[in-house]
Amino acid sequence: MARSARSSTARLFYTLCTSTTTKTSTPSNPHHPRAALLAGNFHLCRHYAAANNATARVREEKEAVWRESLEKVRNIGISAHIDSGKTTLTERVLFYTGRIHEIHEVRGKDGVGAKMDSMDLEREKGITIQSAATYCTWKDYQVNIIDTPGHVDFTIEVERALRVLDGAILVLCSVGGVQSQSITVDRQMRRYEVPRLAFINKLDRMGADPWKVLNQARAKLRHHSAAVQVPIGLEDDFKGLIDLVQSKAYYFHGSSGEKIVTEDIPVNMEAIASEKRRELIEAVSEVDDKLAEAFLNDEPISPADLEAAIRRATIARKFVPFFMGSAFKNKGVQTLLDGVLSYLPCPVEVSNYALDQTKDEEKVTLTGNPSGPLVALAFKLEEGRFGQLTYLRIYEGVIRKGDFIINVNTGKKIKIPRLVRMHSNEMEDIQEAHAGQIVAVFGVDCASGDTFTDGSVKYTMTSMNVPEPVMSLAVSPVSKDSGGQFSKALNRFQKEDPTFRVGLDAESGETIISGMGELHLDIYVERIRREYKVEAQVGKPRVNFRETITKRADFDYLHKKQSGGQGQYGRVIGYIEPLEPGSGSKFEFDNMLVGQAIPSNYVPAIEKGFREAANSGSLIGHPVENIRVVLTDGAAHNVDSSELAFKLASIYAFRKCYDAAKPIILEPVMLVDIKVPTEFQGTVTGDINKRKGVIIGNDQEGDDSVITANVPLNMMFGYSTSLRSMTQGKGEFTMEYREHAPVSGDVQTQLVNTYKASKES
């Protein structure tokens, strides 16, 4: 018996011993496990086994502690169509969780404005421009919240927030239903694989119909969804909510709805509650096998079983639970917060990936373990009173004040002088933060989308999707003395917002700013005036046209120049052709040279020349897209050939063959959603046709018509004024960039003639 125990101990430790030394060598240290084993000291081996088990136990205990702490964290965003009540909802959340002690409205009469709209412009216009970050505590859970803009011009703010969140609340208006920006936001949530809840807001408004909104979400957003609550009354009679999971009725009393009274379901609503609960169970059963089994066997389904099934299905992004309420009337917000804790994932339950730069961008799963190497993403920059403020989402590891971190994108080593947690525009200093948290740091020079590590790994997070700007304006400071402040403002805004671009018009020398729409650029011009005290002159808005080619054209160009001393000689032969639709890239260069007709060290200069030439097409001077340049042959001179000669040869070759490739002009086309009372439908439709728009949808919503159309951006300037005058101020519209499409022949001729006339003058 003793012998078998000894042999099993020996076998158990064979791996341990051989892992530290080779099989043939005997360690000099008698206390080494292998030496102990060879000497037959099984007592010492058992000592090593106990020590090993103790270390494993400590590791497991540590892991259990951080996992438990992370299970009590939620990173959520609140997104929706403009004016659906996102900021009002966040204001109530902060009030009920004790972060603020008074409620202020978005456009309240007291002039204070909502907590999360910290910018003066936001308070004046009653819209959210920047994402604001805050955190609060609800039932011992830490909830990090980012309130995002709903206006399509600020879509990058939504993209940046969703990139770093684990879950989201999609707010829908009970009257407006699923609107154009709701669809855009939902698409962004899908892209970043964010599990979500939906909140049907404004149930106190005239015409509120939550069941219509739920059906719209199923049809337009393709949500597999069901309501987890039923409202008790609607419009002015909206009194409370029935929780279908717990089968209880909730009423919200007190001046700010802070007292929740739980009662049994009213007798007159038992039938609808029972029907909607069955509908909820059926919907969840379709995507959750465990609940489906109980449902098919006609077993009673307890609230705990149903809650667990909804959580599993929501985190797997197979189901969207619908909550209801009225943030403005302080009803349903606390139950929504309970839903965030019950159904949205904690940081450990979400799979995050990084790209390992040392292994050719191989995907690496991040565990979210604070004891792992530090991996953090800078997802938003802001210029504050104390310098640049960088928002970080920590995916793994711990970050401490005074630590050195490395920016993987630039290779720079940076010390963290100050670490803070944000509450809108207020800060709270902290000493350290661990995986799963969202914090801000000062004094870190970086760009939006940079990844930081502790230097032990070289990971980058996948970059965010940044849309191309669609509109440009010429701006210049009124006073020559304020040029320095003007440049400072533009540099700061460009760093903060990837969709805001600044360029210089080579011909006129004007500064050109580009962005996502009229409102986007207007806000920046206004911010230059307010924050930097610089009055700016603004030119007429300009559309970002593009040029492309429609057929293949060959080139054979010899650039030869002799002027005493070393001359210039370079010959390039090949062709240009349009890229296949949906190829992903806008410019491709293929080197198909055979032999050494052109030395290989000149090929990069040739590519550079073609790229430079494609920056300005000959039709209207706009960039050329969707083009492939193929170099097949050429010639070089032993003495006179140079990089400059081949670069110039490429530029002239491109210009010479460009006309033969039948170039056309592309213009940005916008997807426009217009909502007008039915009596104005004919007038508005006629006006869209005049603007060369293509109507792709016309729906009826109560007394309103919702017209969806694709309209060239060039024809949309001043449309808000026209729509107001056509509809007596009752119409509203939103638009977002759809694609660049070819212009009609007459428009192309007109644009080309205008460009030629401007060059001649």
Solvent accessible surface area in square Angstrom, and as a share of the most:
residue,aa,sasa,rsa
1,M,202,0.90
2,A,69,0.54
3,R,206,0.75
4,S,63,0.41
5,A,54,0.41
6,R,134,0.49
7,S,45,0.29
8,S,52,0.33
9,T,18,0.11
10,A,27,0.21
11,R,168,0.61
12,L,123,0.61
13,F,7,0.03
14,Y,96,0.37
15,T,99,0.58
16,L,55,0.28
17,C,0,0.00
18,T,29,0.17
19,S,86,0.56
20,T,82,0.48
21,T,38,0.22
22,T,88,0.51
23,K,130,0.55
24,T,133,0.77
25,S,51,0.33
26,T,93,0.54
27,P,22,0.14
28,S,117,0.75
29,N,78,0.40
30,P,95,0.60
31,H,115,0.52
32,H,35,0.16
33,P,16,0.10
34,R,18,0.06
35,A,11,0.09
36,A,1,0.01
37,L,27,0.13
38,L,98,0.49
39,A,85,0.66
40,G,39,0.37
41,N,62,0.32
42,F,37,0.15
43,H,135,0.60
44,L,32,0.16
45,C,0,0.00
46,R,132,0.48
47,H,107,0.48
48,Y,55,0.21
49,A,18,0.14
50,A,59,0.46
51,A,46,0.36
52,N,87,0.45
53,N,85,0.44
54,A,39,0.30
55,T,73,0.42
56,A,36,0.28
57,R,138,0.50
58,V,82,0.47
59,R,149,0.54
60,E,117,0.53
61,E,109,0.49
62,K,138,0.59
63,E,69,0.31
64,A,57,0.44
65,V,103,0.59
66,W,25,0.09
67,R,94,0.34
68,E,113,0.50
69,S,49,0.31
70,L,0,0.00
71,E,83,0.37
72,K,82,0.35
73,V,7,0.04
74,R,8,0.03
75,N,0,0.00
76,I,3,0.02
77,G,0,0.00
78,I,1,0.00
79,S,0,0.00
80,A,0,0.00
81,H,8,0.04
82,I,44,0.22
83,D,97,0.50
84,S,2,0.01
85,G,14,0.13
86,K,12,0.05
87,T,10,0.06
88,T,19,0.11
89,L,0,0.00
90,T,0,0.00
91,E,0,0.00
92,R,3,0.01
93,V,4,0.02
94,L,0,0.00
95,F,44,0.18
96,Y,30,0.11
97,T,20,0.12
98,G,44,0.42
99,R,67,0.24
100,I,19,0.10
101,H,154,0.69
102,E,113,0.51
103,I,41,0.21
104,H,35,0.16
105,E,48,0.22
106,V,29,0.17
107,R,155,0.57
108,G,20,0.19
109,K,217,0.92
110,D,85,0.44
111,G,65,0.62
112,V,63,0.36
113,G,5,0.05
114,A,1,0.01
115,K,41,0.17
116,M,1,0.01
117,D,2,0.01
118,S,38,0.25
119,M,29,0.13
120,D,96,0.50
121,L,5,0.03
122,E,4,0.02
123,R,75,0.28
124,E,106,0.48
125,K,85,0.36
126,G,8,0.08
127,I,29,0.14
128,T,10,0.06
129,I,6,0.03
130,Q,31,0.14
131,S,6,0.04
132,A,11,0.08
133,A,8,0.06
134,T,4,0.02
135,Y,18,0.07
136,C,1,0.00
137,T,75,0.44
138,W,33,0.11
139,K,126,0.54
140,D,111,0.57
141,Y,53,0.20
142,Q,33,0.15
143,V,0,0.00
144,N,5,0.03
145,I,1,0.01
146,I,3,0.02
147,D,0,0.00
148,T,1,0.00
149,P,0,0.00
150,G,4,0.04
151,H,42,0.19
152,V,19,0.11
153,D,9,0.05
154,F,7,0.03
155,T,11,0.06
156,I,1,0.00
157,E,12,0.05
158,V,0,0.00
159,E,6,0.03
160,R,4,0.01
161,A,2,0.01
162,L,2,0.01
163,R,27,0.10
164,V,1,0.00
165,L,11,0.06
166,D,2,0.01
167,G,1,0.01
168,A,0,0.00
169,I,3,0.02
170,L,0,0.00
171,V,0,0.00
172,L,1,0.00
173,C,7,0.04
174,S,0,0.00
175,V,35,0.20
176,G,7,0.07
177,G,0,0.00
178,V,3,0.02
179,Q,34,0.15
180,S,15,0.10
181,Q,4,0.02
182,S,1,0.01
183,I,57,0.29
184,T,10,0.06
185,V,0,0.00
186,D,2,0.01
187,R,115,0.42
188,Q,5,0.02
189,M,0,0.00
190,R,91,0.33
191,R,109,0.40
192,Y,46,0.18
193,E,97,0.43
194,V,2,0.01
195,P,5,0.03
196,R,15,0.05
197,L,0,0.00
198,A,0,0.00
199,F,0,0.00
200,I,0,0.00
201,N,3,0.01
202,K,41,0.18
203,L,0,0.00
204,D,27,0.14
205,R,106,0.39
206,M,151,0.68
207,G,45,0.43
208,A,8,0.06
209,D,56,0.29
210,P,0,0.00
211,W,56,0.20
212,K,62,0.26
213,V,0,0.00
214,L,3,0.02
215,N,85,0.44
216,Q,24,0.11
217,A,0,0.00
218,R,84,0.31
219,A,79,0.61
220,K,71,0.30
221,L,5,0.02
222,R,175,0.64
223,H,10,0.04
224,H,63,0.28
225,S,4,0.03
226,A,1,0.01
227,A,5,0.04
228,V,4,0.02
229,Q,4,0.02
230,V,2,0.01
231,P,7,0.04
232,I,15,0.08
233,G,30,0.29
234,L,59,0.29
235,E,56,0.25
236,D,137,0.71
237,D,89,0.46
238,F,14,0.06
239,K,119,0.50
240,G,0,0.00
241,L,0,0.00
242,I,0,0.00
243,D,24,0.12
244,L,2,0.01
245,V,4,0.02
246,Q,72,0.32
247,S,49,0.32
248,K,77,0.33
249,A,0,0.00
250,Y,35,0.13
251,Y,34,0.13
252,F,13,0.06
253,H,91,0.41
254,G,42,0.40
255,S,111,0.72
256,S,21,0.14
257,G,4,0.04
258,E,78,0.35
259,K,129,0.54
260,I,72,0.36
261,V,52,0.30
262,T,74,0.43
263,E,87,0.39
264,D,107,0.55
265,I,31,0.16
266,P,33,0.21
267,V,128,0.74
268,N,133,0.68
269,M,27,0.12
270,E,91,0.41
271,A,82,0.63
272,I,62,0.31
273,A,5,0.04
274,S,72,0.46
275,E,104,0.47
276,K,27,0.12
277,R,46,0.17
278,R,138,0.50
279,E,58,0.26
280,L,0,0.00
281,I,15,0.07
282,E,71,0.32
283,A,11,0.09
284,V,0,0.00
285,S,12,0.08
286,E,130,0.58
287,V,39,0.22
288,D,12,0.06
289,D,126,0.66
290,K,145,0.61
291,L,5,0.03
292,A,20,0.15
293,E,116,0.52
294,A,21,0.17
295,F,42,0.17
296,L,142,0.71
297,N,91,0.46
298,D,129,0.67
299,E,88,0.39
300,P,132,0.83
301,I,23,0.12
302,S,47,0.30
303,P,51,0.32
304,A,73,0.57
305,D,78,0.41
306,L,0,0.00
307,E,55,0.25
308,A,43,0.33
309,A,0,0.00
310,I,0,0.00
311,R,53,0.19
312,R,95,0.35
313,A,2,0.02
314,T,0,0.00
315,I,36,0.18
316,A,50,0.38
317,R,113,0.41
318,K,109,0.46
319,F,2,0.01
320,V,11,0.06
321,P,0,0.00
322,F,0,0.00
323,F,8,0.03
324,M,0,0.00
325,G,0,0.00
326,S,0,0.00
327,A,0,0.00
328,F,115,0.48
329,K,98,0.41
330,N,21,0.11
331,K,37,0.16
332,G,0,0.00
333,V,0,0.00
334,Q,4,0.02
335,T,12,0.07
336,L,2,0.01
337,L,3,0.02
338,D,48,0.25
339,G,2,0.02
340,V,0,0.00
341,L,18,0.09
342,S,28,0.18
343,Y,11,0.04
344,L,1,0.00
345,P,2,0.01
346,C,1,0.01
347,P,8,0.05
348,V,31,0.18
349,E,76,0.34
350,V,31,0.18
351,S,77,0.49
352,N,27,0.14
353,Y,94,0.36
354,A,0,0.00
355,L,29,0.14
356,D,12,0.06
357,Q,60,0.27
358,T,96,0.56
359,K,119,0.51
360,D,134,0.69
361,E,92,0.41
362,E,95,0.43
363,K,129,0.55
364,V,36,0.21
365,T,81,0.47
366,L,11,0.05
367,T,85,0.49
368,G,8,0.08
369,N,30,0.16
370,P,21,0.13
371,S,92,0.59
372,G,24,0.23
373,P,40,0.25
374,L,6,0.03
375,V,0,0.00
376,A,0,0.00
377,L,2,0.01
378,A,0,0.00
379,F,2,0.01
380,K,6,0.02
381,L,3,0.01
382,E,35,0.16
383,E,68,0.31
384,G,31,0.29
385,R,195,0.71
386,F,116,0.48
387,G,29,0.28
388,Q,24,0.11
389,L,3,0.02
390,T,0,0.00
391,Y,4,0.02
392,L,0,0.00
393,R,4,0.02
394,I,0,0.00
395,Y,5,0.02
396,E,13,0.06
397,G,0,0.00
398,V,32,0.19
399,I,0,0.00
400,R,114,0.42
401,K,94,0.40
402,G,31,0.30
403,D,45,0.23
404,F,114,0.48
405,I,2,0.01
406,I,49,0.25
407,N,1,0.01
408,V,17,0.10
409,N,83,0.43
410,T,83,0.48
411,G,54,0.52
412,K,115,0.49
413,K,139,0.59
414,I,22,0.11
415,K,109,0.46
416,I,0,0.00
417,P,72,0.45
418,R,65,0.24
419,L,1,0.00
420,V,0,0.00
421,R,49,0.18
422,M,10,0.04
423,H,12,0.05
424,S,6,0.04
425,N,82,0.42
426,E,88,0.39
427,M,53,0.24
428,E,72,0.32
429,D,81,0.42
430,I,27,0.14
431,Q,124,0.55
432,E,88,0.40
433,A,2,0.02
434,H,47,0.21
435,A,0,0.00
436,G,1,0.01
437,Q,20,0.09
438,I,14,0.07
439,V,1,0.01
440,A,0,0.00
441,V,0,0.00
442,F,8,0.03
443,G,52,0.50
444,V,1,0.01
445,D,83,0.43
446,C,8,0.05
447,A,51,0.39
448,S,25,0.16
449,G,15,0.15
450,D,11,0.06
451,T,0,0.00
452,F,0,0.00
453,T,1,0.00
454,D,67,0.35
455,G,42,0.40
456,S,84,0.54
457,V,35,0.20
458,K,105,0.45
459,Y,29,0.11
460,T,18,0.11
461,M,8,0.04
462,T,55,0.32
463,S,97,0.63
464,M,19,0.09
465,N,68,0.35
466,V,53,0.30
467,P,31,0.20
468,E,69,0.31
469,P,8,0.05
470,V,1,0.00
471,M,1,0.00
472,S,7,0.05
473,L,8,0.04
474,A,11,0.08
475,V,2,0.01
476,S,45,0.29
477,P,35,0.22
478,V,90,0.52
479,S,52,0.33
480,K,191,0.81
481,D,137,0.71
482,S,23,0.15
483,G,26,0.25
484,G,56,0.54
485,Q,77,0.34
486,F,12,0.05
487,S,57,0.37
488,K,121,0.51
489,A,0,0.00
490,L,8,0.04
491,N,95,0.49
492,R,36,0.13
493,F,0,0.00
494,Q,72,0.32
495,K,87,0.37
496,E,8,0.03
497,D,7,0.03
498,P,31,0.20
499,T,0,0.00
500,F,1,0.01
501,R,86,0.31
502,V,43,0.25
503,G,36,0.35
504,L,133,0.66
505,D,34,0.18
506,A,107,0.83
507,E,125,0.56
508,S,70,0.45
509,G,49,0.47
510,E,79,0.35
511,T,30,0.17
512,I,23,0.11
513,I,0,0.00
514,S,15,0.10
515,G,0,0.00
516,M,17,0.08
517,G,2,0.02
518,E,66,0.29
519,L,42,0.21
520,H,0,0.00
521,L,1,0.01
522,D,79,0.41
523,I,1,0.00
524,Y,14,0.06
525,V,25,0.14
526,E,40,0.18
527,R,7,0.02
528,I,0,0.00
529,R,98,0.36
530,R,73,0.27
531,E,72,0.32
532,Y,25,0.09
533,K,168,0.71
534,V,2,0.01
535,E,97,0.44
536,A,21,0.16
537,Q,108,0.48
538,V,70,0.40
539,G,33,0.32
540,K,156,0.66
541,P,34,0.21
542,R,97,0.35
543,V,8,0.04
544,N,18,0.09
545,F,15,0.06
546,R,34,0.12
547,E,0,0.00
548,T,12,0.07
549,I,4,0.02
550,T,69,0.40
551,K,98,0.41
552,R,126,0.46
553,A,7,0.06
554,D,97,0.50
555,F,8,0.03
556,D,74,0.38
557,Y,52,0.20
558,L,77,0.38
559,H,19,0.09
560,K,141,0.60
561,K,113,0.48
562,Q,121,0.54
563,S,92,0.60
564,G,62,0.59
565,G,68,0.65
566,Q,118,0.53
567,G,7,0.07
568,Q,40,0.18
569,Y,43,0.16
570,G,0,0.00
571,R,83,0.30
572,V,0,0.00
573,I,41,0.21
574,G,5,0.05
575,Y,30,0.11
576,I,0,0.00
577,E,37,0.17
578,P,48,0.30
579,L,20,0.10
580,E,136,0.61
581,P,129,0.81
582,G,85,0.82
583,S,52,0.34
584,G,78,0.75
585,S,45,0.29
586,K,94,0.40
587,F,27,0.11
588,E,59,0.26
589,F,31,0.13
590,D,38,0.20
591,N,79,0.41
592,M,97,0.43
593,L,32,0.16
594,V,137,0.79
595,G,56,0.54
596,Q,139,0.62
597,A,35,0.28
598,I,3,0.01
599,P,46,0.29
600,S,77,0.49
601,N,92,0.47
602,Y,33,0.12
603,V,17,0.10
604,P,86,0.54
605,A,8,0.06
606,I,0,0.00
607,E,50,0.22
608,K,120,0.51
609,G,0,0.00
610,F,0,0.00
611,R,110,0.40
612,E,78,0.35
613,A,7,0.05
614,A,6,0.05
615,N,100,0.51
616,S,64,0.41
617,G,2,0.02
618,S,65,0.42
619,L,27,0.13
620,I,12,0.06
621,G,25,0.24
622,H,52,0.23
623,P,50,0.31
624,V,9,0.05
625,E,22,0.10
626,N,56,0.29
627,I,0,0.00
628,R,48,0.18
629,V,0,0.00
630,V,0,0.00
631,L,0,0.00
632,T,51,0.30
633,D,61,0.31
634,G,9,0.09
635,A,27,0.21
636,A,36,0.28
637,H,80,0.36
638,N,158,0.81
639,V,98,0.56
640,D,17,0.09
641,S,8,0.05
642,S,32,0.21
643,E,101,0.46
644,L,97,0.48
645,A,0,0.00
646,F,0,0.00
647,K,44,0.18
648,L,43,0.21
649,A,0,0.00
650,S,0,0.00
651,I,17,0.09
652,Y,83,0.31
653,A,1,0.00
654,F,3,0.01
655,R,147,0.54
656,K,143,0.61
657,C,6,0.04
658,Y,1,0.00
659,D,96,0.50
660,A,59,0.45
661,A,0,0.00
662,K,122,0.52
663,P,16,0.10
664,I,46,0.23
665,I,0,0.00
666,L,11,0.06
667,E,17,0.08
668,P,0,0.00
669,V,16,0.09
670,M,3,0.01
671,L,43,0.21
672,V,0,0.00
673,D,27,0.14
674,I,0,0.00
675,K,36,0.15
676,V,0,0.00
677,P,19,0.12
678,T,54,0.32
679,E,124,0.55
680,F,23,0.09
681,Q,48,0.21
682,G,57,0.55
683,T,78,0.45
684,V,0,0.00
685,T,32,0.19
686,G,33,0.31
687,D,22,0.11
688,I,0,0.00
689,N,88,0.45
690,K,162,0.69
691,R,34,0.12
692,K,96,0.41
693,G,11,0.10
694,V,95,0.55
695,I,55,0.28
696,I,96,0.49
697,G,26,0.25
698,N,69,0.35
699,D,76,0.40
700,Q,105,0.47
701,E,25,0.11
702,G,70,0.67
703,D,120,0.62
704,D,41,0.21
705,S,0,0.00
706,V,21,0.12
707,I,0,0.00
708,T,31,0.18
709,A,0,0.00
710,N,21,0.11
711,V,0,0.00
712,P,12,0.08
713,L,1,0.00
714,N,52,0.27
715,M,69,0.31
716,M,4,0.02
717,F,48,0.20
718,G,36,0.35
719,Y,2,0.01
720,S,45,0.29
721,T,90,0.52
722,S,34,0.22
723,L,3,0.02
724,R,137,0.50
725,S,89,0.57
726,M,40,0.18
727,T,0,0.00
728,Q,130,0.58
729,G,49,0.47
730,K,114,0.48
731,G,13,0.12
732,E,95,0.43
733,F,54,0.22
734,T,29,0.17
735,M,27,0.12
736,E,24,0.11
737,Y,70,0.26
738,R,119,0.44
739,E,73,0.33
740,H,41,0.19
741,A,22,0.17
742,P,85,0.53
743,V,16,0.09
744,S,56,0.36
745,G,58,0.56
746,D,93,0.48
747,V,25,0.14
748,Q,33,0.15
749,T,79,0.46
750,Q,122,0.54
751,L,33,0.16
752,V,21,0.12
753,N,85,0.44
754,T,86,0.50
755,Y,44,0.17
756,K,113,0.48
757,A,58,0.45
758,S,68,0.44
759,K,120,0.51
760,E,149,0.67
761,S,125,0.80
